């Protein structure tokens, strides 16, 4: 079944006359565990099913506590695997209460003796640290920590009008209308399509997209493939590279290449970008060569000059990623770098002003999180804080965990810069508390590399 169908079954069970039944929720959980659902999909539905089961049982059935603890723990691990927070605070709260009861002996006192007591005490401390870090971050930004009235399943991501995409992309590429439609359709059809006066055949739109360097499938997707395992491997590759597991990432890349075709330009571009980044990680290429090769990857679908020019833009997510990677090797004081910063701010201007931010959450974090960090490095601390705050609030609202620690670290770094320069700040931040929060959140998200980075920063501060 689709995730929407699983979700509707859950909702129907919860709100049906007489309330939900334990047996039905258990059947749903058993079905989910056996279903072929990817990590993000499981994160969207499994924690919710566990929370609904607990709401049905509550404290009516003490014998079911161990079973509930297993499901809660399993749900938390599912969320950690994909850096999501759907019902995370609720599940951590349930786990904490269970562990607290387990710690109590018959006299009502905490008992940490014996191997079991030590193990439970460790789990309780870890769970409590995660819960407090999540609570404090939500409270700091005034976003409710509870996952209620949540309709994530019905949120379309990155939706754009086809007519606007064709018009904006054609003009961005400097392509004449006659050049675009040659051999595909007549000029009148293209004009009516661009002006939203006609919905044309899908086959025509697909050919126009291909000529514009966009996937024929008309989706902003990293890979065009019908193989779900390829997408899962791509997600794992991203994680392994972020954790500096270069050999594991290389093996995954080789496996992906066997599963997908590179005859599709966006696939070729995505795999080329991953390969270039792995070469950089291995120290096989210089910064200058990295920039050159990344530009070649970008220009499989988009001339870099077209991005630098003023005017409306429509870029695929992979094109944006290529440009962000190129920026890492640019001179921060060069006009090229500054123009790139300006263009990204222009692209996301309406989003930062509050329009449909949730539809571009992941890519916004990747691009504008980088922009915010660079603004801080350049001394533009107010702008850096503004972009970071937007990013963090949206991560909290959309229940994404991946960029939270980085956003909080940037906020603390900007604060210390103001303090160092004698610039007044509207807040007071405790460095030890902030870095500890970064450590806990990165640990929760399984970001071991960044957890170590924040730990080093905390130790340096203590010295």
N, C-alpha and C positions, 0 to 999 in steps of 0.2 A: 504494500500500500504506500501511497505518498505520505509525506509528513503532514500535509493538510488533513488527510483522512484520519491519521492517527490522532491528530489534535482535535478534530471534530468528535471522535469517539470519546476522548478524554472529557471534553466539555459536556457532551451529552450525558455521560455517566455522572459527572459531578452535579449537574443541575436537573437531572430527571426527578420525577415525583418520588419522594421517599428517600432521596439521597443516594450516593454511590454505595456500591457493595464491595467489600474487601476482595472477594473472589474475582470480581471483574477487573479490579485494578491489578491484582496479581497476574491475571491472564494477560493483561496489556503489557506488563513488564516482561513477562516470559516471552511474549511475541516480539517485543522490541529487541531483546537480547539475541533472539534467533534471526532477526531480520538483517538483510544486507544493506544497512544504512551507514553512510560515511560518518566521520567523526563529528563534523559540524552539525549534521542532521541529528545525530544522537544527542548532542549537547542541547539542541532546541527542544527535544521532546521527553527524553528519559528523566531529567531532573524534575520536570513538571509532573510526570506520572508518579514519581516517588513522593513528591510533596502532597499530591492529591491523596495518595494512599495513606500517608500519615494523618492527613486531615480527617480521613474516614475512620481510622482506627483510634487515633489519639491515645489516651491512657486507658481505654476500655479493655485493652488486651495486653497485659504485661508480658505474656509469653511471646508476643510478636516483636518485642523490643530488639532482640538480637538480629532478627530478619530485617527490621527497618534500618538498624545501624549498618548492616551490610549494604543495603540499597542506597542509603545516604552516602556512604563512603565511595561506592562505585560511581554514583552520580557526580560526586566532587572530582574524582579522578578523570571522568569523561570531560568535565568542564576544563580541568587543568590541561588536558591533552591538546585542546584547541583554543585555549585562552579566552573562554567565555564565562559569563557570570549569571546565566539564567537561573534564578532561584538559589544562587550561591549563598547569599547571606542566610536565607532560611535554612538551608541544609547544614551550614556550619553551626547555626544555632541549635538545631536538632541534635547534631553529633555532640556538641558541647554538653548539652543537658544529659544525654545518655552517658557520656564519659564521666560526668560529675556523679551521677548515681552509681556508676560502677566503682568509683573511688571510695564510696562510703561503706564502712563496715556496719555491723549490726548496732554498734554503739552510736552510730551517726557521725563518726569522725573519719577524716580522710586517712586512707591506708595505702602507703606507697611501698610497703615492704614486699619482698619477693620479686621474682622475675616479672610476673604478671602486673604487679603494682607499678613497677618501674616502667614497663611498656605503656600502660594506660596513662601514667603521669606524663610521659613523653608525647603521646598522641594528644593529650588534653592541652599541653603547653603549645604544641604546634597549631592545633585547631584554634585555640584562643588567640594566638598571634595573628593568624590569617583573618579571623573574624574582626578583630579590633582594627587591623589595617584597612579592611574593606569599609567598616563602619565609619572610621574617622575620615576617610577620603570622601565618602558620600556626604557626610555631615559638613565637611569643609566647603563643599561646592553646592550645598543646598539641593541635592538631588535625592529623592526617596530611595532608600536602600532595598526596599521590598519590591519584588517582581509581581506587581498586580495590574490587572486590566491590560495585560500585555498582548499585543496582536502582531508580534514579529512575523508570523507566518504569512501575513497578508501584505507585507511591505515589499514593494518592488525596488530593486537596487539599480541605481544608475540609469533610469529610464529617460530617453530623449525622443523627441518627435523625429521620425525618419526624414520628413521634408526638411526640417532644420539642419539635421546632420548632413544631408547631401549638399544643401546650399552653403553652409558654413565651411564644410570641408573643401568643397570645390574652390571657393574664394580664397581660403587659406593656402591652398596649393598653387594659386595663381593660374588655374585651369579655365579656359574659355568653355562656355556651355556647349558649343559645337564640338569641342575636343572630347568632352566627357561623354556625350551621347552618341558619338560616331559609331555606327555599327550596332548600337544597342536599342535606341529608340529615336523618334524624331524630336526636334528641338522644342516643338509645341508641348509634347508630353512632359519633357523635363521642366519647362517653364511652369506648367500647371502643377507639377509635383512640388517644385521648390516653393511655390506660392500657396501651398496647402489647398489647392483647388481640385485636386484629383488624387485618388488612391489607385496606383497602377499595379500591374501584375507583379507578384513576388519575384518571378524570374528576372524581370527587368531591374528591380531594386537590387537583387543580389549581384547582377553584373555591374551596376553602377557602383556598389560598395566595393567590389573587387578592384575596379579601376581607380578608386579613391584610396586604395591601400587598406581597406577595412575588411574584416571577416565577412564572408558571404552569409554566415549564419546570423548576422545582424545582432551579435551579442558582444559585450565588452568582456570577453573571456580570455584567460591566460593561454589556454590551449583549446583548439578545435578538435574534439575527439569524442567518440561515443564510448570510450573505455573509462569507466569511473576509477579504475585502479591507477590510471595515468595521472588523474587529478590528485588522488590521494598521495601518490608518490611525489608529485610536485610540491604538495604541502609539506611532506616530510623532508624533502630536499631543502626547502626554505628554512625549516627548523634546524636541520643539521648544520647548514652553513652559518646561521646565526650563532650556533653554539660552537663554531669553529671545528666541526667534525668533517674535515675536507674529504677524507677518503670515503666516508659513508655517503656524502653528497655526490661524489663522483660516480659511485656505483649506482645510485638512484638515477642520475642523469643518463647513464648508459642504458638502464632499463627502460626509461621513458622514451628514449630514441627508438627503441625496438617496438614500442607500442603505438607511436603516433607518426603521421606522415609529415615530412618537412617540405612537401610540395605546396603546402599552404603557407603563405608568407608570414602570417602572424605566428604560426608554430615555429618556423625557422628562426624568427626574431627572438621569441621567448627562449628557445633552447640555446641560441647563440649567446644571448645575454647571460644566461646561467653559466655557460662554459667560460666566457670571458671573466666573470667574477671568480670562478674557481681558479683560473690561471693567476689572477691577482692574489688570491689567498695563498697560493703555493709559492708566490714570489717569482713567478716565471716571466712576468712582463713589468716594464717600468710604468710609472704613472702616465707618461706621455703616450706610450703604446696602448695602454688601457683606454685612454680617452679616444685614440684613433679607432681602435677596434669597436668600441661602444658606439661611436658615431656611425660606423659602417652598419652595425646592427640596427640602429635607429632608422637609417636612410633606406633600409629595405622597404619601408612603408611611408616614411615622411622625411623630406629634406629638412635638415636642421635650420636652414635659413627661413623656411616657412614658419617655424615656431618663433623665431626671433622677431619676425615682422609684426608690426602693430595690426590689430584687428581681431575679430571674433575667432575663437579657436574651438576645434573638436579634436581631441586626441584620445587614442586608446589608452588603457591603463599601462600597457606594456611600453608604449612610446613615452609616457610620462616617466616610467621607471628608468628607461634608457637615459633620458635627459638628466634625471636626478643623479644617476650614476656618473655621468659625464661631469656634472658640476663638482663632484668630489675631487676632481683633478684639475679644476680651473684655478687660476689666480683669483682669490677673493676680492681683489681690488680692481680686477679687469672689468671693462665695460660689458664683455660677454657674460660674465657671471652676474653682474647687476641686472642686465636685461632679462636673464633667465629668472631671477628672483621676481622681477616686476611682472613677467608674463604669467608665472604661476599665481601670483597674488591677484592678477586680473581674472584668470580662469576661475578661481575659487572665490571671487569677490561676493557674488550673490549668495554663495553658500555660507561664508563667514558672517554675512548680514542676516542669516537666519532662515534662508530658503532651502528646504529639503536637505539639510545637512545629513540627516540619517541615511539618505540614499547613496552617499558616497563616503561613508564613514571610514572604511579601511584605507582607501586610496588617499583620502584627505589626511589621515594620520601619517601615512608614508611621505607624502609630499610636503604638506604644510607643517608637519612636525619637524622636518628637516629645515624648512624655511625659518621657522621660529627659532630653532637652535642657532642657525647662522646669523639671524638678526641679533641674538644675544651676544654672539662672538664679535659682532661688529659694533657693539655698544648701544644698539637700538633696543634697550631693555623694556620700555613700555610696549612697543610693538610686539616684541618677543613674548611678553607675558599675555598680551591680548590673544594672540594666536594659540598659545599653549592652553589658556583657560577654555577657549572654545573647544579645542581638541579634547581636553580632559572631561569636560561636561558631556560631550557627545559620547565619549567612550563609556562614561557611567550610565548615561541614558540608554544606550544601545547594548549595554551589558557586555562590552568588550574589555578584555583585561590586558591585551598585548602591549599597549603604549602607555599604560597608567604610570608605571614606575619611571619611565623615561620623562614623561610630562612633569611629574612631581620633582624629579631631579633637576630638570631645566628651571623650574620655578625657584628651587632652592639656590641653584647656581646664580641666577639673575639677582636674587636677594643678596647673596654674599658679595656680588660685584658692586651693587649699590652701596653696601656697607663699607666695602674697601675704598670706594671713591668718595665716601662722605655724602652720598645722595640719600635723602630721606625716603622712607618707604612707608606705605600705608598699612603694613602688617609686620608682625614679629614672628619669625620662624626659628624654632629650636633645631639646630643642625643635626643633633644626635637623633631626635625623634623623626625628622624628615628622612634621613638616610636609613634608619631602621625600618621605616615604612616602605621605602624603596626596596630594601632587602627582602622583606616579607612578601611584597607583591610580586617581585621577580621570581622568588622561590615558588609562590603559588602558581605562577605561569610557566614554571619549569624553565626559566631563562637563567641557566647556571652561569653562563659567561657574565651576564650583567649583574647577577647576584654577587659574584666575586668582585666585580668592578665596584659596586656600591659598598661592599664590605671593606675593600681597600681604602676607599674614601673615608669611611667611618673610622678606621684605624688611624689614618693620617690625621684626622681631625682630633682624635683623642691624644695623639702625641703633641 
